[in-house]
Amino acid sequence: MLAQLIIFGKVVVILVQQSWIRLRSQLTSIVHRFTYQLDDQPKNIVIVGASFAGYHAARCLANSIPSGHRVVVIEKNSHFQLTWVLPRFCNVDGHDEKAFIPYGSYIHGPPGSWSWICDTVESIIPDGRGGKVHLASGDSIPYEYLILATGASAGLPSRVCQTDKDTGMKALAHQRERIREAQDIVVVGGGPAGIELAADAKALFPEKQVTLIHSRKALLNDGFGMKLHQAICDEMGSLGVNLVLGEKPVIPDGTMGDIKLRGGDTIHFDCLIKCVGQTPNSNLVHFLSTETFTPSGHIRVKPSLQVLDDAFPQIYAAGDVIEAGPIKNARSAVQQAQVVADNIICNIRGQRQIEYRQQWWEGTTKLTLGTAKSVVYITDHSVEVLFSTRRQRVELDSAMVWKYLGVNPYVSC
Ligand SMILES: Cc1cc2nc3c(=O)[nH]c(=O)nc-3n(C[C@H](O)[C@H](O)[C@H](O)COP(=O)(O)OP(=O)(O)OC[C@H]3O[C@@H](n4cnc5c(N)ncnc54)[C@H](O)[C@@H]3O)c2cc1C
């Protein structure tokens, strides 16, 4: 009990610190509005990707870059795509639009301090002091500094995989139809996306067989303790989800079939949903030394979040594309983006770089376990705290994220 009180106390301190950082950046941005001056030929800080990492870096920089520089954001999606609600919307109809948040309102920099390009970066050509990015439209944009915030790729329910909202909504509807028509649903991968999708499917369609297969004996990855694993197993048990742990079976091709387990059992499926292996989008910087990439393709970075290749000090990276610790989530991506923005300003001013170290509280996690229950998990690696809540909206926390990104929920849906 005392340990839990201590951890709650620590969380309160973090919340106060974060509120102070937000207030300070708002004050800085007011001063910046009066001091930033337009330049005929500004030097570009190009940000590739505007999800949690890139969008936040753009906001921080547009509010504080010295005159003579500007931010150029290049994002291929028409809308900010909110991953958190995708497992839910793969099951529940009528809320799809809430996963697509209009871009723009999160960045408040003075006129000329930033610009937005909706396009795909196809290649990056570095030169000694910066480089150029080439876009699918045929344009090319020079940069002095580059921030790679390209995240990771996966199919639904982890990523939408479509660049415009209408096609993205159709993809969600298609996934729902597959689940609705199936009798035997098999979800492969016991990370957050697989757990949430399987629990929702069973809660909504108790008459269907739902099986969740995970390669390890414990659900989730090493960043989470056994207390959370046990709570998920208990809830899956009461929902009636069939959990298969410690199995990495060969997955047959086709829309239906049988999966053979090591012990000889087989599991029939007529709907298979893969929630395994998000691939980091690091191929744009293939020119970095091979040691800069982990075997999984994540980019190794210095504590300053510059890529771990001394030949390219102008290239920074943040979010799911980098290897910076066991936690990969939006909270971490935002913290990293803040450090990247601060370090680029320090670099322009000739000041020392600050260092990013992943903090325990960045791993705080909220998981839905069916349509009626969520659990919140906090650990400082010595104590695990877990509490559950039964009060959740169908569309989960999407309104909160809309507001956080400066948009009235759900105006201009
Ligand atoms: C189902 C699910 C639920 C989750 N729930 C939570 C949660 O509750 N809380 C939490 O903190 N985290 C959660 N996460 C994790 C969180 O979504 C990710 O950590 C976060 O999205 C990472 O942000 P990112 O900016 O690094 O990359 P991404 O979100 O992967 O975005 C990368 C961006 O880069 C763009 N891009 C990529 N390549 C190019 C290119 N060549 N040209 C132009 N643009 C490009 C993409 O279009 C995209 O917008 C969840 C993840 C999943 C899958």
Ligand as a Chemical Component Dictionary entry (heavy atoms), coordinates in Angstrom:
data_LIG
# 
_chem_comp.id                   LIG 
_chem_comp.type                 NON-POLYMER 
_chem_comp.pdbx_formal_charge   0 
_chem_comp.three_letter_code    LIG 
# 
loop_
_chem_comp_atom.comp_id 
_chem_comp_atom.atom_id 
_chem_comp_atom.alt_atom_id 
_chem_comp_atom.type_symbol 
_chem_comp_atom.charge 
_chem_comp_atom.model_Cartn_x 
_chem_comp_atom.model_Cartn_y 
_chem_comp_atom.model_Cartn_z 
_chem_comp_atom.pdbx_ordinal 
LIG C1  C1  C 0 -3.441 -0.325 -31.537 1  
LIG C2  C2  C 0 -2.488 0.623  -30.863 2  
LIG C3  C3  C 0 -2.877 1.284  -29.709 3  
LIG C4  C4  C 0 -2.003 2.181  -29.105 4  
LIG N1  N1  N 0 -2.401 2.832  -27.957 5  
LIG C5  C5  C 0 -1.574 3.701  -27.369 6  
LIG C6  C6  C 0 -1.972 4.397  -26.185 7  
LIG O1  O1  O 0 -3.074 4.199  -25.685 8  
LIG N2  N2  N 0 -1.098 5.292  -25.637 9  
LIG C7  C7  C 0 0.125  5.533  -26.180 10 
LIG O2  O2  O 0 0.874  6.366  -25.653 11 
LIG N3  N3  N 0 0.553  4.886  -27.295 12 
LIG C8  C8  C 0 -0.269 3.975  -27.896 13 
LIG N4  N4  N 0 0.142  3.312  -29.027 14 
LIG C9  C9  C 0 1.501  3.554  -29.574 15 
LIG C10 C10 C 0 1.507  4.807  -30.451 16 
LIG O3  O3  O 0 0.456  4.779  -31.379 17 
LIG C11 C11 C 0 2.831  4.890  -31.208 18 
LIG O4  O4  O 0 3.886  4.749  -30.296 19 
LIG C12 C12 C 0 2.926  6.248  -31.895 20 
LIG O5  O5  O 0 1.932  6.333  -32.887 21 
LIG C13 C13 C 0 4.291  6.444  -32.529 22 
LIG O6  O6  O 0 4.278  7.679  -33.143 23 
LIG P1  P1  P 0 5.335  8.037  -34.276 24 
LIG O7  O7  O 0 5.144  9.507  -34.557 25 
LIG O8  O8  O 0 6.700  7.609  -33.909 26 
LIG O9  O9  O 0 4.969  7.145  -35.554 27 
LIG P2  P2  P 0 3.643  6.706  -36.288 28 
LIG O10 O10 O 0 2.448  6.912  -35.446 29 
LIG O11 O11 O 0 3.922  5.363  -36.851 30 
LIG O12 O12 O 0 3.517  7.736  -37.499 31 
LIG C14 C14 C 0 4.478  7.921  -38.485 32 
LIG C15 C15 C 0 3.992  9.012  -39.424 33 
LIG O13 O13 O 0 4.951  9.197  -40.447 34 
LIG C16 C16 C 0 4.298  9.284  -41.697 35 
LIG N5  N5  N 0 5.231  8.813  -42.725 36 
LIG C17 C17 C 0 5.908  7.632  -42.731 37 
LIG N6  N6  N 0 6.687  7.553  -43.817 38 
LIG C18 C18 C 0 6.508  8.709  -44.516 39 
LIG C19 C19 C 0 7.047  9.207  -45.734 40 
LIG N7  N7  N 0 7.953  8.512  -46.439 41 
LIG N8  N8  N 0 6.641  10.429 -46.158 42 
LIG C20 C20 C 0 5.732  11.156 -45.438 43 
LIG N9  N9  N 0 5.196  10.718 -44.286 44 
LIG C21 C21 C 0 5.583  9.515  -43.824 45 
LIG C22 C22 C 0 3.078  8.368  -41.544 46 
LIG O14 O14 O 0 2.077  8.696  -42.479 47 
LIG C23 C23 C 0 2.660  8.648  -40.103 48 
LIG O15 O15 O 0 1.771  9.730  -39.996 49 
LIG C24 C24 C 0 -0.719 2.401  -29.654 50 
LIG C25 C25 C 0 -0.333 1.738  -30.817 51 
LIG C26 C26 C 0 -1.207 0.858  -31.415 52 
LIG C27 C27 C 0 -0.779 0.147  -32.671 53 
# 
loop_
_chem_comp_bond.comp_id 
_chem_comp_bond.atom_id_1 
_chem_comp_bond.atom_id_2 
_chem_comp_bond.value_order 
_chem_comp_bond.pdbx_ordinal 
LIG C1  C2  SING 1  
LIG C2  C3  SING 2  
LIG C2  C26 DOUB 3  
LIG C3  C4  DOUB 4  
LIG C4  N1  SING 5  
LIG C4  C24 SING 6  
LIG N1  C5  DOUB 7  
LIG C5  C6  SING 8  
LIG C5  C8  SING 9  
LIG C6  O1  DOUB 10 
LIG C6  N2  SING 11 
LIG N2  C7  SING 12 
LIG C7  O2  DOUB 13 
LIG C7  N3  SING 14 
LIG N3  C8  DOUB 15 
LIG C8  N4  SING 16 
LIG N4  C9  SING 17 
LIG N4  C24 SING 18 
LIG C9  C10 SING 19 
LIG C10 O3  SING 20 
LIG C10 C11 SING 21 
LIG C11 O4  SING 22 
LIG C11 C12 SING 23 
LIG C12 O5  SING 24 
LIG C12 C13 SING 25 
LIG C13 O6  SING 26 
LIG O6  P1  SING 27 
LIG P1  O7  DOUB 28 
LIG P1  O8  SING 29 
LIG P1  O9  SING 30 
LIG O9  P2  SING 31 
LIG P2  O10 DOUB 32 
LIG P2  O11 SING 33 
LIG P2  O12 SING 34 
LIG O12 C14 SING 35 
LIG C14 C15 SING 36 
LIG C15 O13 SING 37 
LIG C15 C23 SING 38 
LIG O13 C16 SING 39 
LIG C16 N5  SING 40 
LIG C16 C22 SING 41 
LIG N5  C17 SING 42 
LIG N5  C21 SING 43 
LIG C17 N6  DOUB 44 
LIG N6  C18 SING 45 
LIG C18 C19 SING 46 
LIG C18 C21 DOUB 47 
LIG C19 N7  SING 48 
LIG C19 N8  DOUB 49 
LIG N8  C20 SING 50 
LIG C20 N9  DOUB 51 
LIG N9  C21 SING 52 
LIG C22 O14 SING 53 
LIG C22 C23 SING 54 
LIG C23 O15 SING 55 
LIG C24 C25 DOUB 56 
LIG C25 C26 SING 57 
LIG C26 C27 SING 58 
# 
